[in-house]
Amino acid sequence: QVQLAESGGGSVQAGGSLRLSCAASGYTSSRYCVGWFRQAPGPKREGVASIGSDGTTNYADSVKGRFTISQDNAKYTAYLQMNDLKIEDTAMYYCVAFGLSGSCPLWLLISQGDLGNRGQGTQVTISS
């Protein structure tokens, strides 16, 4: 199982930027989906962004044009650049990684996270 460690969360004002990092270890395959889901206070969770083994990216409508997911394969690290942050982006952000060939649907991030293929999370708090 891949071990994941997120960093980069914090508190910023609305309109600001943050970059989350997800460092991975324990990869046994070159075909992985990596992504982020978030959970604000309450039960609702939202798949935010993913990048498939073919390089295809997917974004939730709520973050399109503001968030960018990328990865550095040499460093086994994924990044989530978050710009123009809004108060509603406040949440705990979890990195997810699991073996999958091709594109990575956002809905898979949450179910894979439930299976334990996620990090401990990093808190993002946006204030007005």
N, C-alpha and C positions, 0 to 999 in steps of 0.2 A: 504494500500500500504506500502511496506517495505521501510524504510528510510536507505540510504546507505551513508557512509562517508569513502572516501579513504584517505590514507596517505602513506608516505614512498617514494614519488617521490624525484627527485633531479638531480644533475649533477655529472656524473662520467666519467672517461676516459674509452675508449674502453678496454675490457677485465675485467672490474670491475663488481661489483655485487650490486644489490639493492633488497630490499624486500618491496613489496607493501602490505598494509593491507586494508581490507574492513570490517568495523564494521557495522553490521546490527541491526536494531530494527524494531519492528512491525510485526514480523513473526506471522502468524496465522495457519501455517501448518508445518508439519515436512518434507514435500516433496517439496524441492526447488532445482532449478538449480542456481548455482552461477558461474560467470565467468567474464572475462575481454575482452574488445575489445579496440583497440587503433586507434587513428587518427593522422596521421602526417599532416603537413600543406598541405591543399588541400582536395578534397572531398572523397578520398579513405579511407575506414575504414576496419579494419581487426579483425575478431574474433581471439583471441590469445589463450585462455585456458578456459576450463570449467570443473566443477565437478558436477555430477548429484546426485540425492538423493540416488542412489544406490552405490555411491562412484566411479563410472566410470569417468575417466578423458579423455579429448580430448585436443589436441594441434594442433596449426597451424604448418605446415611443417617448417615454417621459425624459429620456436622457439623450436622445438623438441630437446631434449637432453640438452637444456640450461635453460629452464624455468620449474618450478614445481608449480602446484597449490595444495593447501591444505586448510583444514578448521578445526577450533576448534569449534565444535558444542556447547560446554559448554559456550563459549564466544561469540557465534554468529559472528564469525570473519573468514574471508577467507584471504588467503595469496597467493601472487604470488612471489616466489623466482626467481630472474632473475640473472643468472650467465653468464660469458663470453659475456658481453653486446657488441653490435656492434653499429656503428653509425646509421645504418638503423633501430635500435630499438627506436630511438628518436621519441617521439610522446606523445600525451595526452592519458593517460590510464584511462578507465572508468570501474568501477565495475558494474555488472548487477546481479540482483537476481529476480527470479519470480517462481511462483508455477509450478512444473512439476515433474511427477513421472518418475523415471528411468534415463537413460542417457540423456545428454544435448548436442545437436548439436551446433557447433560453429556459424552456420548461424543464429540461433535464438537470439544470444546475441545482434546483431545489431538491429534487428527489435524490440526486447523488449526494448532496449535502446531508440529507437524512441518513444515508448509508454510511456516513462518516468520512467521506472523501472531501473534507473541507478543513480549513484552518480554524483557529480560535476566534478570529474576527478582529476587526479594528473599528473603533467608534469614530464616526464623522458627525460633528455638530455644527450646524449653520445658524447663525444668529442674525437678527435684523440690524 
